[in-house]
Amino acid sequence: MIKTIPLFIFLVIAIIGCNGCQTNVQSSNEHKIIYKIHNKTGLKDTDTLWVSQNDTTIFKAEEGLQRNPGQMAKLVTRYELKNPKDGAYYFIYNDRGQLIQEGKYTARYVYEGNAIEDGNFYNSKSYNYKDNGNLNSIHYQVDGRNFKTELYNRKRALTEIIYFNKKSGDKEKAEIYKNGTLKETRIYTAFDVYHTIEAYD
């Protein structure tokens, strides 16, 4: 089975170590591939994999044009996860050694009594970075739906958390932070329409 990961061009340079992991390292002048796996040792444990998107044994890469309204089309690479391991927790890295996605792969997911047979990362976190390599945002999905997005400034400090309605996907509220402290909460009643609740010091 092949599963699509909708992310851009990803390779990996270095991945953190792991005690009790099996490691396979392939290197050349052009790239380095690091593959690590931790096999579960009990019922409460989870198979965990650290993978590189330029590892052709793990991912299939396909190039194509991405078109967004009001923007020029650009060439992007889509990656498809080959033979995903059901129930395993994945850490996926890009070409700068940055973690860009983590989550548990589930082949069959049950949500509100309904079984979803399409395998995917239904509970996951996706990381986006600024051009200088600093963290820009972390997006959370819960039950296969948008849950919240954390935004960070150039000093790597949290500035805002946006929460979404799991059913409609609409923005429900936003928490605004300054110097690590919650300053206000915006409650949305419509698109870009909200009222503000000031935080107490």
Secondary structure, DSSP 8 states (H G I E B T S, - for coil): -EEEE-------S-----TT-EEEEEE-SS-EEEEEEE---STT---EEEEETT-TTTEEEEEEEE--TTS--EEEEEEEEES--TT-EEEEE-TTS-EEEEEEEESSEEETTEEE-S-EEEEEEEEEE-TTS-EEEEEEEETTEEEEEEEE-TTS-EEEEEEE-TTT--EEEEEEEETTEEEEEEEEEETTEEEEEE---
